[in-house]
Amino acid sequence: MIKQLIILFYFLTGVMTPSISIALVIGSDQEEIYIDANFSGEELLVFGAFYSDPSQSRDSKSDILIEVVGPLEDVALRKKDSYFGFWLNSKSVTFRDVPGFYYLSSTSELADEFLINNQIGLLEKKKSEMIDWSLLTTDWGSIINEKEKEEFYNALIRTKQNDSLYKQVSDEIEIIDGNLFRSYIDIPNTVPVGEYTVNLHLIIDNEISQEYSYNFMVTRVGIEEAIYSFSKNYPFFYGLISLIIAIIIGWSGAEIFKRFRRI
């Protein structure tokens, strides 16, 4: 109820301002998401209001597009080939500065041409053209042919989608009373920490009329933060301690099993 009142306030503020013929406001239910030992994912509520000529029908009014972009990261993918019955890494590609999380949602289906022209969305392949690899910073290694490049790129998208880190939909924005909207965005437990950007685009006549952006943070807290920081700052000692713990657990389990067999 409180959130709906906030949306209504924003809406009335935009509508009742005489100098504004098209208004756009947006908000969120939280500015920071905390990851602890019990974190299993969370829903981020994005809400707001958009206003255009009330005499127009809903179909001729504006559309809303919500884009959430996570912190950039480097992703290395490797391809294995069989050598005398052994599967070994044969080729490797590193995609640099790709979003660790990406979400794109709209109130209606948007053409690929619109997304490409406005540089929105992940790198897409046009229907009859090759992917424009200049839009990516990539270390291709020994790969030179177009087919293998596409295989690695598709593997990147598939891996991120399987981890619920990449998502593009057109049915998750709920329109309320014609001009209010809200959307629940799933933040999975696999998201990277860092700063996230929420971009809202108001689309009229297939053109972006207004844009609004804000940021929120994903932060580790408690023991999760301590373990993560230690593993990043001291990877050798982190690996050594993990190995020692594994040996102790294995030895303890073997001793307990022996004692039970003697009883």
WOUR-V837672 format. One record per backbone hydrogen bond with DSSP energy under -0.5 kcal/mol. CO is the residue of the C=O (numbers start at 0). NH is the residue of the N-H. If there is no record, write none. Layout:
# WOUR-V837672
co=(CO/CO)
nh=(NH/NH)
This chain:
# WOUR-V837672
co=(0/1/2/3/4/5/6/7/8/9/10/11/13/15/16/18/22/24/26/30/32/33/34/35/40/41/42/43/43/44/45/46/47/48/50/52/56/56/57/62/63/64/65/66/67/68/70/72/74/76/78/78/80/80/81/82/85/85/87/90/92/92/93/93/94/95/97/100/101/102/103/104/110/111/112/113/114/115/123/125/130/131/132/135/136/137/138/139/144/145/146/147/148/149/150/151/152/153/154/155/156/157/158/159/159/160/164/166/168/171/171/172/173/175/175/176/178/179/180/181/182/182/183/184/185/186/187/193/195/196/196/197/198/199/200/200/201/201/201/202/203/206/206/209/211/213/215/216/217/218/220/221/222/223/224/225/226/227/228/229/233/234/235/236/237/238/239/240/241/242/243/244/245/246/247/248/249/250/251/252/253/254/255/256/257/258)
nh=(4/5/6/7/8/9/10/11/12/13/14/15/16/17/19/20/50/48/46/216/218/35/220/38/39/186/44/45/184/28/182/26/180/24/22/55/59/60/60/202/106/200/104/198/102/196/99/97/94/92/89/90/82/87/83/85/82/87/80/78/76/94/95/138/74/136/72/69/166/67/168/65/114/115/116/117/119/118/125/128/132/134/135/137/95/139/93/142/148/149/150/151/152/153/154/155/156/157/158/159/160/161/162/164/165/163/101/103/105/173/183/174/181/178/179/178/49/175/47/173/45/184/185/43/187/41/190/217/215/68/198/213/66/211/64/202/203/208/209/62/206/203/208/201/199/197/195/32/193/34/223/225/226/227/228/229/230/231/232/233/237/238/239/240/241/242/243/244/245/246/247/248/249/250/251/252/253/254/255/256/257/258/259/260/261/262)
